[in-house]
């Protein structure tokens, strides 16, 4: 294969003939099968049985109504599943695969789907192989083929050996020729088998399944209990069955699963709009539970816009200024030190593979930003790097290795080396300059600069540098000097860190940089204070329990010279202490730590394919603040699920209360609500407002608010439902029912009215519950704040839901055939007054409860302080969650 690769014209011709390099899509499951699946889950089967029994008992209207509940909920769940699938596909499209190829003698980045047979592909550590290849040549090339072979150890790839799509380059670099694409790759045949399997249920799905089954069992048990009570008080079997079905349906949260799915999908879409790509939908909720973030430094906390600003040589130092990666700049250097500075800049640029290029009038990195900064430094020093590369080609390259922490190139008769100062100095011949170099390293590090040491040696003609290993080649070096590279902090990082602290999230910086450099950046962004804890990877304790206690600090910690193995241990030790850990990573070896962490966060702009494949969240802008924003969205999603549960359970209490009153009275007090009325709640009045609560954008919810617990249903939610809103709505409902009875002529001690009068009173209770739930819907938008502060019109879907409920209320009451089937009639004037007051009254009760909670919370620290206790913030996993 020619080193110039294919021409653009030939590549386009082959692409048109062969098709795009994409795996054949799995045959989609027919829509009718997906819809049918929504009609046979546990809830649906239970309701199908109830409907059949209703027909057997001679109550076809009830049977039809129950079947209607199943079909409506099934249709909604199907629609949300379809929407979630489309959202997931859209999110996948945000992050296309890229590949570097040689075409017309130039290296260009192309969409991996545009690879064609014969393309010459450039391979680097961290790349995902996007087609079946044959190695043309390589330097230390090792491949992770575990997804095909099951072998966890990387295997070397020699010239001529095949490489298969889906594998990863874990070490070295080289070039390979495309031999098969798309449906003709080995991966395509395996993918065909994979599509026949089924995706396992996620932990969130399993947890929700347990909640659903538990509620269903309770609902059936309570229904059977009321059936027994009905028989004991002399009721007929038909009436008892009617009662049991009504109670059971009242307790079943039919909309739970579709509402959760919608909340997760909306959360994922919101994150994508803020440059955070969620690869697994259930990770949205996990993000909200994050209590510890382990973050990289370069590119995440800093801009990853490198600029070489300081140069030290044994003959003197220089200060360099310039704009971005452009070749124009100013060099402040003593005359006697200028030749040494120019020689160091030349060696550093020649010992680099990547360059800075001009695109659309702006100089940008073409590859690694650090190497682009070294290229810009050489150009500013007057070095013709490209001309030197053409005159003296590279004889051998020893790629960067995390263990060696350096890389080398043999150029002509020179061996050029660059890397971490301590690693390079250890390979240099002893000299007086080494002590000065170490002092210069400390000085640069205190300024927050990244440092590279540059060295060289002459290669003797008798040396076989192509055959020797790294240790034999990288020896007896002469130190040329140090380059200090500035990578300023990103804007907004300090504010994001402050928000994390306020929200109970702890942070550790894990970096491969020098301790002084890492500490300087940590202090600049407020991650640690002056004198804060700074550790080095080799200093970390062997005991994981001790390691976790050491890192688990609310004032932050910086860990330098960290290895991927260290990151893995840190994640496990923090999880053992109860933390939900988010771990960032961009390299090949970060995969295990990203998979072990509760939330693996990969870099989408500058990371490797290996890291992205292992991660749950991909940052499209590599910004730490984006992680924090994603956590905030995760908390919003969790709170939305709690909002729905609160809203639904309050309605459950109101629906169940008439049956409790009837049971306690021994059947003497009439039922304020019937089974069909309860079913109409579930079909109409509850559905759209519940969905609206599942899509709240989270006004008032941010990462700066402390995370409080991890359970969807906790003590605070139960108190609010069963101690405040539920009893209040039930009391208003039964009071309205009694007022309506009085309005139609009933007096205490007399027989209860029958016929139209009783149906009018029942219609009053029905209207009271629906209007009361309108107030509850607004109240549930926040667990701590008055809904007016959120904006009455800020959730438009909720307004639509209220409107739908109002239209259905009028329809159910005033369309006579429907009203008769439901067993109700329009309320009298006094009944309408009571029903209309239900919404405002419940908002008032909710406001009083929130005010009392705030006052109790404010008094608690004062009481503790008065008793002499130290009031310290609790770690987030010891608290309960507000669900705001």
SULHUUR-V614683 format. One line per field, one symbol per residue. ss: DSSP state (H for helix, E for strand, C for the rest). psi: psi as a letter, one per 40 degrees, with the letter a starting at -180 (. if undefined). burial: # if it has 24 or more other C-alpha atoms within 12 Angstrom, else .. A space follows every 10 residues. Layout:
ss: ???
psi: ???
burial: ???
This chain:
ss: CCCCCECHHH HHHHHHHHCC CCCCCCCCCC HHHHHHHCCC CHHHHHHHHH HHHHHHCCCH HHHHHHHHHH HHHHHHHHHH HHHHHHHHHH HHHCCCCEEE EEECCEEEEE EHHHCCCCCE EEEECCCECC CEEEEEEEEE EEEECHHHHC CCCCEECCCC CEECCCCEEE EEEEEEEEEE CHHHCHHHHH HHHHHCCCCC CCHHHHHHHH HHHHHHHHHH HHHHHHHHHH HHCCCCHHHH HHHHHHHHHH HCCCCHHHHH HHHHHHHHHH HHHCCEEECC CCHHHHHHCC CEEEECCCCC CECCCCEEEE EEECCEEEEE EECCCCCCEE EEECHHHHHH HHHHHHHHHH CCCCEEEEEC CEEEEECCHH HHHHHHHHHH CCCCHHHHHH HCCEEEEEEE ECCCCEEEEE ECCEEEEEEC HHHHHHCECC CCHHHHHHHH HHHHHHCCCE EEEEEEEECC CCCCCCCCCH HHHCCCEEEE EEEEEECCEC CCHHHHHHHH HHCCCEEEEE CCCCHHHHHH HHHHCCCCCC CCCEEEHHHC CCCHHHHHHH HCCCCCEEEE CCCHHHHHHH HHHHHHCCCC EEEEECCHHH HHHHHHCCEE EEECCCCCHH HHHHCCEEEC CCCHHHHHHH HHHHHHHHHH HHHHHHHHHH HHHHHHHHHH HHHHCCCCCC CCCCHHHHHH HHHHHCHHHH HHHCCCCCCC CCCCCCCCCC CCCCHHHHHH HHHHHHHHHH HHHHHHHHHH HHHCCCCCCC CCCCHHHHHH HHHHHHHHHH HHHHHHHHHC CCCCCCHHHH CCCCCHHHHH HHHHHHHHHH HHHHCHHHHH HHCCCCCCHH HHHHHHHHHH HHHHHHHHHH HHHHHHHHHH HHHHHHCCCC CCCCCHHHCC CCCC
psi: hieeaiiddd ddddddddii giihiihihi dddddddeee addddddddd ddddddefgd dddddddddd dddddddddd dddddddddd ddeegiiiih ihhfeihihi hdeeiiheih hhhiheihhe ihihhdiihf hihhfdedde hdhihihihe iiiiieiihe iaiaiihhdi ibeeiddddd dddddeahhi iidddddddd dddddddddd dddddddddd ddeeiidddd dddddddddd ehgdeddddd dddddddddd dddffhhhdh deeddddeeh ehhhiiched diefgihhdh hhieeiiihh iihbeiehih hhiideeddd dddddddddd fidiihihhf ehhihgbhdd dddddddddd eehgdddddd dgihdihhih hdddfiiihh hbeihhhiah ddddddeihh iddddddddd ddddddefii ihihiiihhi dehgeddiid dddgifihhd aihhhhgiii hedddddddd ddeehiihhh ieiidddddd ddddeediih eihhiideeh idhddddddd dgieeiihhi fiiddddddd ddddddeeih hhhiieidee ddddddidhh hihddeiidd dddeidhhhe efhddddddd dddddddddd dddddddddd dddddddddd ddddefedhi hdiidddddd dddcdddddd dddeehefhe hieehhhgie idhadddddd deecdddddd dddddddddd dddeeiihei iiiabddddd dddddddddd ddddddddde dieeihddde hdedgddddd dddddddddd dddehddddd defiihiidd ddddddeddd dddddddddd dddddddddd ddddddeeih hihiideeii hdf.
burial: ....####.. #...#..#.# ###....... ....#.###. ####.###.# #.##....#. ########## ########.# ##.##.##.. ##..#.#### ###...##.# .######### ########## ########## #####..... ...####... .######### ########## ########.. #......... ...#...#.. ###.##..## .######### ........## ########## ########## ########## ##.####### ########## ########## ########## ########## ##.####... #.#...##.# ########## #######... ..######## ########## ######..#. ...#.##### ##.####### ##.####### ########.. ...#..##.# ########## #########. ....#....# ..######## ########## ..######## ########## ########## ########.. .######..# ...#..##.# ########## ########## #####.#### ########## ########## ########## ########## ########## ########## ########## ########## ###...#.## ########## ########## ########## ########## ###..###.# ##.####### ########## ####...... .##...#### ########## ########## #######..# ....#.###. ##.###.### ###.....## ########.# ########## #######.## .......... .......... ....###... ####
